[in-house]
Amino acid sequence: MTNPLGKTIVLSIHDEDVAQLEFDYAITSASITRIESPFRLTANGIQTVIDPEKLARVSNLVDLHQTAVTGECFENGTLELRFSNGTKIDVFADAHYEAWSVTRDDGQMVIASPRDGHTRFGPRP
C-alpha cells in the first residue's frame, strides 16, 4: 500500500490512545511505538527536534498523553505519527542505530534499520 506521496507503507496505526509516555532514553506510546533517536515534533506550526536522550524539551510531549494517534511506518525507515490534538512526529532512519520500532499486540513488529530501511516480523502463530 502507498500513501499519496508514493511512499510504501509497511504498517499503519489507526486512532489508538496514547496510554503512557515513558522517558527512559526513548519515547514509548500506544501499540507499542518506541522512538530511540532524535525526531521532529510539529505542534502549533512550530517544528522542534527532540532527542530522547536529552529530555530538556520533555514538556513539549506531555500534551500527547491521552490523545489518539494515527500513523504509518514506511519502507524507507520513516515513521510518521499524527495525534488528535494536531501534533505530528516524524522519525527518520538513523545512520547508525534503529531509530524506532512499532510492536502490535499480535506480535507484528517493524523496526527501522540503520540508514534507510526496515525489518518486519509477522504476527505470532
FIKOLGU-981896 format. One record per residue: residue number from 1; x negated, y negated, z of N, C-alpha, C in turn. Coordinates in Angstrom, 1 decimal, padded with zeros to 4 digits. Example, Ala and Ser with C-alpha at 12.3 -4.5 7.8 and 13.67 -1.06 7.14 Angstrom:
BEGIN
seq	nx	ny	nz	cax	cay	caz	cx	cy	cz
1	-013.2	005.7	007.8	-012.3	004.5	007.8	-013.2	003.3	007.8;
2	-012.8	002.2	007.1	-013.7	001.1	007.1	-012.9	000.0	007.9;
REM end
This chain:
BEGIN
seq	nx	ny	nz	cax	cay	caz	cx	cy	cz
1	-000.8	001.2	000.0	000.0	000.0	000.0	-000.9	-001.2	000.0;
2	-000.5	-002.3	-000.7	-001.3	-003.5	-000.7	-000.4	-004.7	-000.3;
3	-001.0	-005.7	000.1	-000.3	-006.9	000.5	-000.3	-007.9	-000.7;
4	000.4	-009.1	-000.5	000.4	-010.0	-001.7	-000.9	-010.5	-002.2;
5	-002.0	-010.4	-001.4	-003.3	-010.8	-001.8	-004.1	-009.7	-002.5;
6	-003.4	-008.5	-002.6	-004.1	-007.4	-003.3	-005.0	-006.6	-002.4;
7	-005.0	-006.9	-001.1	-005.8	-006.1	-000.1	-005.1	-004.8	000.2;
8	-005.8	-003.7	000.2	-005.2	-002.4	000.5	-005.1	-002.2	002.0;
9	-003.8	-002.0	002.5	-003.5	-001.8	003.9	-003.7	-000.3	004.2;
10	-004.4	000.0	005.3	-004.6	001.4	005.8	-003.8	001.7	007.0;
11	-003.3	000.7	007.7	-002.4	000.9	008.9	-001.7	-000.4	009.2;
12	-000.4	-000.3	009.6	000.3	-001.5	009.9	000.9	-001.5	011.3;
13	001.0	-002.6	011.9	001.6	-002.8	013.2	002.9	-003.6	013.0;
14	004.0	-003.2	013.6	005.3	-003.9	013.4	005.9	-004.3	014.7;
15	006.0	-005.6	015.1	006.7	-006.1	016.2	006.6	-005.3	017.5;
16	005.3	-005.0	017.9	005.1	-004.4	019.1	004.8	-005.4	020.2;
17	005.2	-005.1	021.4	005.0	-006.1	022.5	003.5	-006.0	023.0;
18	003.0	-007.1	023.3	001.6	-007.2	023.9	001.9	-007.0	025.4;
19	001.6	-005.8	025.9	001.9	-005.4	027.3	000.7	-005.8	028.2;
20	-000.5	-005.9	027.7	-001.6	-006.1	028.5	-002.8	-006.8	027.8;
21	-003.4	-007.7	028.4	-004.7	-008.3	027.9	-005.8	-007.9	028.9;
22	-006.8	-007.2	028.4	-007.9	-006.8	029.3	-009.1	-007.6	028.9;
23	-009.9	-008.1	029.8	-011.0	-008.9	029.5	-012.3	-008.1	030.0;
24	-012.8	-007.3	029.1	-013.9	-006.4	029.5	-014.9	-006.3	028.4;
25	-015.4	-007.4	027.8	-016.2	-007.5	026.7	-015.5	-007.0	025.4;
26	-014.2	-007.0	025.5	-013.3	-006.7	024.4	-011.9	-007.2	024.7;
27	-011.1	-007.3	023.7	-009.7	-007.7	023.8	-008.9	-006.5	023.5;
28	-008.0	-006.1	024.4	-007.2	-004.9	024.2	-005.7	-005.3	024.2;
29	-004.9	-004.9	023.3	-003.5	-005.2	023.3	-002.7	-004.0	022.8;
30	-001.4	-004.2	022.5	-000.5	-003.1	022.2	-001.0	-002.2	021.1;
31	-000.8	-001.0	021.2	-000.8	000.1	020.2	-002.1	000.8	020.0;
32	-003.0	000.9	020.6	-003.9	000.1	021.4	-004.9	-000.6	020.4;
33	-004.9	-001.9	020.4	-005.8	-002.7	019.5	-006.9	-003.2	020.3;
34	-008.1	-002.8	019.9	-009.3	-003.2	020.7	-010.2	-004.0	019.8;
35	-010.5	-005.2	020.2	-011.4	-006.1	019.4	-012.7	-006.3	020.2;
36	-013.8	-005.9	019.5	-015.1	-005.9	020.2	-016.1	-006.8	019.6;
37	-015.7	-007.7	018.7	-016.7	-008.6	018.1	-016.0	-010.0	018.0;
38	-016.7	-011.1	017.7	-016.1	-012.4	017.6	-015.0	-012.4	016.6;
39	-013.9	-013.1	016.8	-012.8	-013.2	015.9	-012.3	-014.6	015.9;
40	-011.5	-014.8	014.8	-010.9	-016.2	014.6	-009.5	-016.2	015.1;
41	-009.2	-017.1	016.0	-007.9	-017.3	016.6	-007.3	-018.6	016.0;
42	-006.1	-018.5	015.4	-005.5	-019.7	014.9	-004.2	-019.9	015.7;
43	-004.1	-021.1	016.4	-003.0	-021.4	017.2	-002.7	-022.9	017.1;
44	-001.4	-023.2	016.8	-001.0	-024.6	016.6	-001.9	-025.3	015.5;
45	-002.2	-024.5	014.5	-003.0	-025.1	013.4	-004.5	-025.3	013.6;
46	-004.9	-024.9	014.8	-006.3	-025.1	015.2	-007.0	-023.7	015.2;
47	-008.1	-023.6	014.5	-008.9	-022.4	014.5	-010.0	-022.4	015.5;
48	-010.2	-021.3	016.2	-011.2	-021.2	017.2	-011.8	-019.8	017.1;
49	-013.2	-019.8	017.2	-013.8	-018.5	017.2	-014.0	-018.1	018.7;
50	-013.6	-016.8	019.0	-013.7	-016.3	020.3	-014.5	-015.1	020.3;
51	-015.5	-015.1	021.2	-016.4	-013.9	021.4	-016.0	-013.2	022.7;
52	-015.5	-011.9	022.5	-015.1	-011.2	023.7	-016.2	-011.0	024.8;
53	-017.4	-011.1	024.4	-018.5	-011.0	025.4	-018.7	-012.3	026.1;
54	-018.2	-013.4	025.6	-018.3	-014.7	026.3	-016.9	-015.3	026.5;
55	-016.4	-015.1	027.6	-015.0	-015.4	027.8	-014.7	-016.8	028.2;
56	-015.5	-017.7	027.8	-015.3	-019.2	028.1	-014.0	-019.7	027.6;
57	-013.4	-019.1	026.5	-012.2	-019.5	025.9	-011.0	-018.6	026.2;
58	-011.1	-017.9	027.3	-010.1	-016.9	027.6	-008.7	-017.6	027.7;
59	-008.6	-018.8	028.2	-007.3	-019.5	028.3	-006.6	-019.6	027.0;
60	-007.3	-019.5	025.9	-006.6	-019.5	024.5	-005.8	-018.3	024.3;
61	-006.1	-017.2	025.0	-005.5	-015.9	024.8	-004.3	-015.6	025.7;
62	-004.2	-016.3	026.8	-003.2	-016.0	027.9	-001.8	-016.1	027.3;
63	-001.5	-017.0	026.4	-000.2	-017.1	025.9	000.2	-015.9	025.0;
64	-000.7	-015.0	024.7	-000.3	-013.8	023.9	000.4	-012.8	024.7;
65	000.3	-012.8	026.0	000.9	-011.8	026.9	002.4	-011.9	026.7;
66	003.0	-010.7	026.5	004.5	-010.6	026.4	005.0	-011.2	025.0;
67	004.1	-011.4	024.0	004.6	-011.7	022.7	004.7	-010.4	021.9;
68	005.3	-010.5	020.7	005.4	-009.4	019.8	004.3	-009.6	018.8;
69	003.7	-008.5	018.4	002.6	-008.5	017.4	002.9	-007.7	016.2;
70	002.5	-008.2	015.0	002.7	-007.5	013.7	001.3	-007.7	013.1;
71	000.9	-006.7	012.4	-000.4	-006.8	011.7	-000.8	-005.7	010.8;
72	-001.9	-005.9	010.1	-002.4	-004.9	009.2	-003.9	-004.7	009.4;
73	-004.3	-003.4	009.2	-005.7	-003.0	009.1	-006.0	-002.8	007.6;
74	-007.0	-003.5	007.1	-007.3	-003.4	005.7	-008.5	-002.5	005.4;
75	-008.5	-002.0	004.2	-009.6	-001.1	003.7	-011.0	-001.7	003.8;
76	-011.1	-003.0	003.7	-012.4	-003.7	003.7	-012.9	-004.0	005.1;
77	-012.2	-003.5	006.2	-012.6	-003.6	007.5	-012.1	-004.9	008.2;
78	-011.1	-005.5	007.6	-010.5	-006.7	008.2	-009.2	-006.3	009.0;
79	-009.0	-006.9	010.1	-007.8	-006.8	010.9	-007.1	-008.1	011.0;
80	-005.8	-008.1	010.7	-005.0	-009.4	010.8	-003.9	-009.1	011.8;
81	-003.7	-009.9	012.8	-002.7	-009.8	013.8	-001.9	-011.1	013.8;
82	-000.6	-011.0	013.8	000.3	-012.2	013.8	001.3	-012.0	015.0;
83	001.3	-013.0	015.9	002.1	-013.0	017.1	003.4	-013.8	017.0;
84	004.4	-013.4	017.8	005.7	-014.0	017.7	005.7	-015.5	018.1;
85	004.6	-015.9	018.8	004.5	-017.3	019.2	003.8	-018.2	018.1;
86	003.5	-017.6	017.0	002.8	-018.3	015.9	001.3	-018.2	015.8;
87	000.7	-017.6	016.8	-000.7	-017.4	016.9	-001.1	-016.3	015.9;
88	-002.3	-016.4	015.4	-002.8	-015.4	014.4	-004.3	-015.1	014.8;
89	-004.6	-013.8	014.7	-006.0	-013.4	015.0	-006.5	-012.7	013.7;
90	-007.7	-013.1	013.2	-008.4	-012.4	012.1	-009.7	-011.9	012.6;
91	-009.9	-010.6	012.4	-011.2	-010.0	012.8	-011.8	-009.4	011.6;
92	-013.0	-009.8	011.3	-013.7	-009.4	010.1	-014.8	-008.3	010.5;
93	-015.1	-007.5	009.5	-016.1	-006.5	009.8	-017.4	-007.1	010.3;
94	-018.1	-006.4	011.2	-019.3	-006.9	011.7	-020.5	-006.2	011.0;
95	-021.6	-006.9	010.8	-022.7	-006.3	010.1	-023.4	-005.1	010.8;
96	-023.2	-005.1	012.1	-024.0	-004.0	012.9	-023.1	-003.1	013.8;
97	-021.9	-003.6	014.1	-021.0	-002.9	015.1	-019.6	-002.6	014.5;
98	-018.9	-001.7	015.2	-017.5	-001.5	015.0	-016.8	-002.7	015.6;
99	-016.2	-003.6	014.7	-015.6	-004.8	015.2	-014.3	-004.6	015.9;
100	-013.5	-003.6	015.5	-012.2	-003.4	016.1	-011.8	-001.9	015.9;
101	-010.8	-001.5	016.6	-010.1	-000.2	016.4	-008.6	-000.4	016.8;
102	-007.8	000.4	016.1	-006.4	000.5	016.4	-006.1	001.9	016.6;
103	-005.4	002.3	017.7	-005.1	003.7	018.0	-003.6	003.7	018.3;
104	-002.9	004.6	017.6	-001.4	004.8	017.8	-001.2	005.9	018.9;
105	000.0	005.9	019.4	000.4	006.9	020.4	000.2	008.4	019.9;
106	000.4	008.6	018.6	000.3	009.9	018.0	-001.1	010.3	017.7;
107	-002.1	009.5	018.0	-003.5	009.8	017.8	-004.1	009.2	016.5;
108	-003.2	008.6	015.6	-003.8	007.9	014.4	-004.7	006.9	014.9;
109	-005.8	006.7	014.2	-006.8	005.7	014.5	-007.5	005.2	013.3;
110	-007.7	003.8	013.3	-008.5	003.2	012.2	-009.6	002.4	013.0;
111	-010.8	002.5	012.5	-011.9	001.8	013.1	-012.7	001.1	012.0;
112	-013.0	-000.2	012.3	-013.7	-001.0	011.4	-015.2	-000.5	011.4;
113	-015.7	-000.1	010.2	-017.0	000.4	010.1	-018.0	-000.8	010.0;
114	-019.2	-000.7	010.4	-020.1	-001.8	010.2	-020.2	-002.2	008.7;
115	-020.3	-003.5	008.5	-020.4	-004.1	007.2	-019.1	-004.4	006.6;
116	-018.4	-003.4	005.9	-017.2	-003.8	005.2	-016.3	-002.6	004.9;
117	-016.1	-001.8	005.8	-015.2	-000.6	005.5	-014.4	-000.2	006.8;
118	-013.9	001.0	006.7	-013.1	001.5	007.8	-013.3	003.1	007.8;
119	-013.0	003.6	009.0	-012.8	005.1	009.1	-011.4	005.3	009.7;
120	-010.8	006.3	009.1	-009.4	006.6	009.5	-009.3	008.0	010.0;
121	-008.6	008.2	011.1	-008.3	009.5	011.6	-006.8	009.7	011.6;
122	-006.3	010.9	011.2	-004.9	011.2	011.1	-004.3	011.5	012.5;
123	-003.0	011.6	012.6	-002.3	011.9	013.9	-002.7	013.3	014.4;
124	-002.6	013.5	015.7	-002.8	014.8	016.3	-001.9	015.8	015.8;
125	-002.3	017.0	015.7	-001.4	018.1	015.2	-000.2	018.4	016.2;
REM end
